[in-house]
Amino acid sequence: MSGPALHAFAGWGIELEYMIVDRHSLAVRPIADALLRDANGRPVNEVARDGMGWSNELVLHLLEIKNLRPTADLAALTEDFRAEVRAVNAALAPLGARLMPGGAHPWMDPASETRLWPHENADIYLAYDRIFGCRTHGFANLQSMHLNLPFAGDAEFARLHAAVRLLLPILPALAAASPIVDGGPASWLDARLAAYREHQMRVPASMGRVVPDTASGRGEYETRVLAPMYRDIAPLDPAGTIRHEWLNARGAIPRFERSALEIRLIDAQECPRADLAIAAAVTAAARALYEERYGDLAAQQAMPTDALAAILDTCIRAAEAATIPHPDYLRLLGLDSRPRLAGELWQRLIEASPPGSAWDAPLQVILERGPLARRILRATGPHPGRPRLAAVYGELCDCLDDGRLFTP
C-alpha cells in the first residue's frame, strides 16, 4: 500500500502465495525466475500486470500474486486473482509445471529441495539463510495469504491492532490448510503455523509469542518491539541487511512504511474465492471489534498475550475442533462465558457481522465441512500413501485452476 494513508477498512491488499510443482509428479519445481522477467528478459523479483503483480520471495519454487494497490471492492478481486492464476498456469504449462495451492507441500523435503532466489535481493535471502537456516518447513515449505488492512495515524493503528490481535488465535479454525507434511498427516491441522511459530527463534525478539503484545501507537511499537529486535539481530547481521520492519515475524505486523497492518497467519486456500471469503470474514469480525461492539479498547488491550498464545496453540493443533474455554476472551468476542469450539465461535462471529452475500457459499463450505485441512484429511484418509496424496493434491491444483472449492 503506497500513497496517502487510507483510513481503517477503506481497502484491502491481498497477497497469495503458491508453490510451483511438476505438472505430473507434483514435485517442487524451482523455476519462478522463468516467469519473472523484465522486458529485456532479465530476472526480476516482481512483474506488474495492469494493477496485479507476480513476485517472489526467498525460494525459487514460490510465486506470489497480489493486487498492487489497495482496493475497496474485495469481491471484484476474485476474478482478478483467478485470471492471474490461469495466466501463470498457462505460462508454466510449456515448462511442464503448474501452481499448487494449500499451506504446505505434502512431501517436499526442504533440506534437499530448497533453492534460494539467486537474483535481485539475493543478499537478503542469503543473510536469512546464514542466520536462521532456511532449508526448513518454516521457511521453504509454507504458503499463506497476507491480508493487509490500512490505518491512518496512531489512534486507528491502536484500535486495529487490538482487534486483529484478538482474532489471530482463532484464524486456523477458519483457514488451516496444511495437515500433511513429510509424506503423511502431521500432528497439527495447521502444520505451516506449527513450523512458522519457531522458524526465527534464534532471535526471539523477532517473533515474540507470534500473537503480539498490545501497542498504543507507532512510537511505543518502535520502542518495545522494533528496537529490541534490531538490537538482537545486530551481532548476527552487522551489515544491517535485514534490519527492516519486515524482519518482524509476529502473526500481524505493522508496515508503517505503507500504513498497513499485515496479517500473516492465514494459510493459502484451494482457490482465490476461498481465500477472499476468509479475508472478508476476518475483516468483518475485526471491524466489529474495532468499533467496540462487544468491549472497549482498554478491555481488548488488557487481554494477556500468554492466554492468546495458548488459544493459538490449541487452534494450530485442532483447528475448528479446538475448545476455547477462556470466559474473558469469549466475552470480548460478544459471547457468554460457556466454552465453545473454535468453529462455533466463527459461526457466531460471521452471523453477528456478515461479510456480504458474495461470500455466503464459500463460507458455508468452510463452516459446515471444516477448513481445508479437515477436508484434505477426509479425502486422503488416515494413512495415505504417495499415490493417494498425489491424487488429492492434484485435485487441489485443479480446484485452483478452475476457481472452485474442494468439497470431497
C-alpha positions, -999 to +999 in steps of 0.1 A: +000+000+000+015+033-011+004+069-014-017+088+013-027+066+042-062+051+039-085+050+069-092+017+086-113-007+064-111+016+034-094-010+013-076-044+011-042-055+000-041-093-007-010-114-013-015-151-023+014-175-023+016-207-044+041-234-049+053-243-084+052-280-090+057-305-118+025-309-138+026-347-135+046-358-104+038-327-083+074-324-072+085-289-064+100-270-094+124-242-087+116-221-118+100-189-106+127-169-124+115-184-157+083-163-152+097-132-135+115-114-163+117-078-174+112-065-210+148-075-217+145-110-204+164-104-172+152-120-140+134-096-116+116-102-083+084-085-094+064-081-126+035-056-128+004-066-148-023-040-150-029-035-113-019-070-103+016-083-097+037-115-097+066-117-074+090-140-055+105-141-020+133-163-007+128-196-027+127-204-064+096-227-062+073-200-048+053-174-067+032-147-051+002-130-068-011-097-054-030-065-061-005-037-064-028-010-050-054-013-022-089-020-035-122-010-019-140-038-037-128-072-024-154-092-044-140-078-076-106-092-068-119-127-070-119-127-108-087-107-109-068-133-089-084-162-108-073-146-141-038-143-128-037-179-116-048-191-150-022-168-167+006-182-145-006-218-152-006-210-189+029-197-187+040-228-167+024-254-190+051-254-216+076-260-188+056-290-176+047-272-144+016-257-126+007-240-093-002-259-062-025-243-035-027-250+002-004-241+031+024-266+026+036-292+001+027-327+013+060-344+007+087-317+000+120-323+017+132-287+024+167-299+034+174-312+000+150-294-023+152-258-013+168-234-038+171-198-028+163-170-051+197-160-066+188-128-084+175-094-072+176-091-033+196-123-031+218-107-004+187-105+018+179-142+014+215-153+019+215-133+051+183-150+063+198-184+054+231-177+071+214-165+103+183-188+106+189-217+082+161-215+055+161-251+044+132-260+068+095-262+066+092-229+085+109-210+057+108-231+025+075-250+026+048-226+036+023-207+015+000-181+030-024-153+023-012-120+037-041-098+044-032-061+046-056-037+063-049+001+063-048+025+091-043+063+093-025+075+124-019+062+159-055+060+171-066+039+141-035+017+144-041+010+181-077+001+176-070-021+145-040-038+162-061-046+193-090-060+171-067-082+150-047-093+180-079-109+194-087-128+162-052-141+154-055-171+178-086-185+161-076-179+124-065-216+120-101-226+128-112-210+096-081-212+074-059-242+084-048-258+051-016-277+059-024-311+075+001-331+055+039-327+056+068-351+052+046-375+033+019-381+059-006-365+083+011-341+108+003-337+144-014-304+136-042-293+113-020-262+106+015-276+102+025-244+084+019-224+116+034-251+138+067-246+118+062-208+114+060-201+152+095-214+157+113-205+124+131-174+137+135-184+173+173-179+171+163-143+176+132-145+199+127-107+197+118-111+161+088-134+169+076-129+204+047-153+211+035-149+175+005-132+189+018-097+195+017-077+227-006-048+228+005-014+214-009+021+216+009+037+187+039+038+164+063+052+190+056+026+216+058-002+190+091+010+177+104+012+213+091-021+226+092-043+195+114-030+167+143-016+188+149-048+207+146-068+175+171-046+158+194-047+188+193-085+190+199-091+152+228-067+150+256-091+161+243-116+135+237-090+108+265-064+111+258-050+076+222-044+085+209-063+055+177-075+072+174-047+097+139-037+085+104-039+098+097-069+077+121-089+099+093-089+124+076-123+122+047-119+145+013-130+133+003-094+125+029-068+118+025-031+112+041-019+080+045+017+089+062+024+056+028+019+039+004+024+069-010-011+068-013-040+093-003-072+077-019-104+089+003-135+083-015-164+100-039-174+071-029-205+051-034-203+013-066-220+003-076-241-027-088-211-048-089-173-045-126-174-039-120-193-006-091-170+003-110-138-002-141-152+016-118-158+046-104-123+042-139-109+042-150-128+073-118-118+092-122-082+082-159-080+092-151-096+126-122-072+131-144-042+122-169-052+149-141-053+175-126-021+161-160-004+167-161-018+202-194-035+198-185-062+224-160-045+247-140-013+248-104-008+236-089-009+271-105-043+278-093-057+244-057-045+251-058-059+286-062-095+273-029-112+283-007-123+254+001-156+271-036-165+271-040-156+234-009-176+225-023-206+243-055-204+223-034-201+191-015-233+200-048-252+205-062-240+172-030-248+153-034-284+165-072-289+162-084-260+140-122-257+142-124-286+168-103-267+193-121-259+226-119-223+237-126-223+275-115-187+283-145-167+296-129-133+294-118-139+258-152-152+248-169-121+263-146-099+243-160-115+212-196-109+222-204-143+236-212-156+271-186-175+291-196-210+281-167-229+264-170-230+227-155-249+198-135-226+176-156-234+146-188-225+166-171-193+176-165-184+139-201-193+131-213-168+157-189-141+146-199-144+110-236-144+119-231-113+141-211-094+114-220-108+080-192-101+054-216-099+025-237-123+004-209-127-021-191-149+005-221-169+017-214-201-004-176-205+003-180-197+040-209-222+042-185-249+029-158-239+054-182-237+084-202-269+076-174-291+062-144-277+081-114-257+070-094-270+040-071-290+063-101-311+076-114-317+040-079-327+028-077-353+056-112-366+048-101-371+012-067-387+020-078-410+048-057-415+079-028-435+063-024-422+027+004-434+005+021-413-021-004-422-049-034-411-027-016-379-017-008-372-054-044-377-064-058-354-037-032-327-042-037-330-080-074-323-074-064-293-054-043-280-083-074-284-105-095-265-080-071-237-081-071-235-119-109-239-121-117-214-093-137-239-073-138-251-037-126-285-026-156-305-014-148-342-010 
